[in-house]
Amino acid sequence: MNLLISKMNLNDLNSIKEILTSDFDDFWNYNILKQELECNNSHFIVVKNENFEILGFAGLKIIIDEADIMNIVVKKNFRNKGIGSFLLDNLISFSKNLNLNVITLEVSEKNLTAISLYENFGFEKLGIRKNYYDNSDGFIMSKKL
Ligand SMILES: CC(C)(COP(=O)(O)OP(=O)(O)OC[C@H]1O[C@@H](n2cnc3c(N)ncnc32)[C@H](O)[C@@H]1OP(=O)(O)O)[C@@H](O)C(=O)NCCC(=O)NCCS
């Protein structure tokens, strides 16, 4: 599968608006994502196949010398094929190129798939945020760049 990566824009978001929660994830809705795309210190990327179908997207926010991963989502039918790793690798390279010092994120303690993805890339659990998600705590994870 040929994967094309580009900066995510509003056209990209609008093209998946109707299938955002059904085919991707219900964690973030359209309006929140739109705000993030318009935010100056946010950086969102999108991955497409050779037919320009959007297979996933991810984004981070830059806070001083730190990148905070906001979201990383792969289309349900395309999970477990390396696309999440491809997106994460790209966000890490982007942050290194900006000479940022650290990448952090928060993930539900129940999201074992995502935790395993982050650990593959050298993220370590720094602490727990109590009741960060409905009925569950969140791990704060980070990776030095
Ligand atoms: C988390 C997510 C982005 C991973 O994307 P993906 O494309 O499936 O990930 P990859 O194929 O690159 O797999 C990366 C690692 O995730 C883990 N993983 C992937 N699918 C898994 C599964 N079904 N069960 C357990 N671990 C799994 C493995 O550790 C895998 O590494 P490995 O192949 O070396 O074993 C995807 O599952 C997703 O979109 N989830 C919903 C949104 C979400 O929870 N995002 C994270 C918010 S913090």
PDBQT file of the ligand as one rigid body, heavy atoms in Angstrom, charges set to zero:
ROOT
HETATM    1  C1  LIG A 201      -4.252   3.344  18.275  1.00  0.00    +0.000 C 
HETATM    2  C2  LIG A 201      -4.319   3.297  16.729  1.00  0.00    +0.000 C 
HETATM    3  C3  LIG A 201      -4.047   4.699  16.188  1.00  0.00    +0.000 C 
HETATM    4  C4  LIG A 201      -3.229   2.336  16.233  1.00  0.00    +0.000 C 
HETATM    5  O1  LIG A 201      -3.208   2.411  14.806  1.00  0.00    +0.000 OA
HETATM    6  P1  LIG A 201      -2.802   1.146  13.913  1.00  0.00    +0.000 P 
HETATM    7  O2  LIG A 201      -2.660   1.601  12.516  1.00  0.00    +0.000 OA
HETATM    8  O3  LIG A 201      -3.751   0.044  14.163  1.00  0.00    +0.000 OA
HETATM    9  O4  LIG A 201      -1.384   0.799  14.547  1.00  0.00    +0.000 OA
HETATM   10  P2  LIG A 201      -0.223  -0.082  13.905  1.00  0.00    +0.000 P 
HETATM   11  O5  LIG A 201      -0.776  -1.033  12.896  1.00  0.00    +0.000 OA
HETATM   12  O6  LIG A 201       0.860   0.837  13.469  1.00  0.00    +0.000 OA
HETATM   13  O7  LIG A 201       0.252  -0.936  15.154  1.00  0.00    +0.000 OA
HETATM   14  C5  LIG A 201       1.087  -0.342  16.106  1.00  0.00    +0.000 C 
HETATM   15  C6  LIG A 201       1.101  -1.163  17.363  1.00  0.00    +0.000 C 
HETATM   16  O8  LIG A 201      -0.141  -1.075  18.004  1.00  0.00    +0.000 OA
HETATM   17  C7  LIG A 201      -0.406  -2.322  18.661  1.00  0.00    +0.000 C 
HETATM   18  N1  LIG A 201      -1.597  -2.902  18.068  1.00  0.00    +0.000 N 
HETATM   19  C8  LIG A 201      -2.160  -2.624  16.861  1.00  0.00    +0.000 A 
HETATM   20  N2  LIG A 201      -3.307  -3.326  16.723  1.00  0.00    +0.000 NA
HETATM   21  C9  LIG A 201      -3.452  -4.058  17.856  1.00  0.00    +0.000 A 
HETATM   22  C10 LIG A 201      -4.442  -4.947  18.326  1.00  0.00    +0.000 A 
HETATM   23  N3  LIG A 201      -5.526  -5.264  17.581  1.00  0.00    +0.000 N 
HETATM   24  N4  LIG A 201      -4.287  -5.480  19.559  1.00  0.00    +0.000 NA
HETATM   25  C11 LIG A 201      -3.218  -5.165  20.329  1.00  0.00    +0.000 A 
HETATM   26  N5  LIG A 201      -2.221  -4.305  19.927  1.00  0.00    +0.000 NA
HETATM   27  C12 LIG A 201      -2.364  -3.773  18.714  1.00  0.00    +0.000 A 
HETATM   28  C13 LIG A 201       0.801  -3.212  18.440  1.00  0.00    +0.000 C 
HETATM   29  O9  LIG A 201       1.725  -2.982  19.484  1.00  0.00    +0.000 OA
HETATM   30  C14 LIG A 201       1.340  -2.638  17.162  1.00  0.00    +0.000 C 
HETATM   31  O10 LIG A 201       2.698  -2.856  17.021  1.00  0.00    +0.000 OA
HETATM   32  P3  LIG A 201       3.252  -4.226  16.387  1.00  0.00    +0.000 P 
HETATM   33  O11 LIG A 201       2.567  -4.363  15.053  1.00  0.00    +0.000 OA
HETATM   34  O12 LIG A 201       4.716  -3.996  16.295  1.00  0.00    +0.000 OA
HETATM   35  O13 LIG A 201       2.849  -5.294  17.323  1.00  0.00    +0.000 OA
HETATM   36  C15 LIG A 201      -5.692   2.769  16.244  1.00  0.00    +0.000 C 
HETATM   37  O14 LIG A 201      -5.986   1.580  16.905  1.00  0.00    +0.000 OA
HETATM   38  C16 LIG A 201      -6.835   3.732  16.447  1.00  0.00    +0.000 C 
HETATM   39  O15 LIG A 201      -7.131   4.569  15.597  1.00  0.00    +0.000 OA
HETATM   40  N6  LIG A 201      -7.529   3.647  17.614  1.00  0.00    +0.000 N 
HETATM   41  C17 LIG A 201      -8.661   4.538  17.921  1.00  0.00    +0.000 C 
HETATM   42  C18 LIG A 201      -8.195   5.916  18.274  1.00  0.00    +0.000 C 
HETATM   43  C19 LIG A 201      -7.266   5.901  19.471  1.00  0.00    +0.000 C 
HETATM   44  O16 LIG A 201      -7.517   5.231  20.458  1.00  0.00    +0.000 OA
HETATM   45  N7  LIG A 201      -6.190   6.699  19.375  1.00  0.00    +0.000 N 
HETATM   46  C20 LIG A 201      -5.240   6.884  20.443  1.00  0.00    +0.000 C 
HETATM   47  C21 LIG A 201      -5.723   8.000  21.315  1.00  0.00    +0.000 C 
HETATM   48  S1  LIG A 201      -4.537   8.398  22.565  1.00  0.00    +0.000 SA
ENDROOT
TORSDOF 0
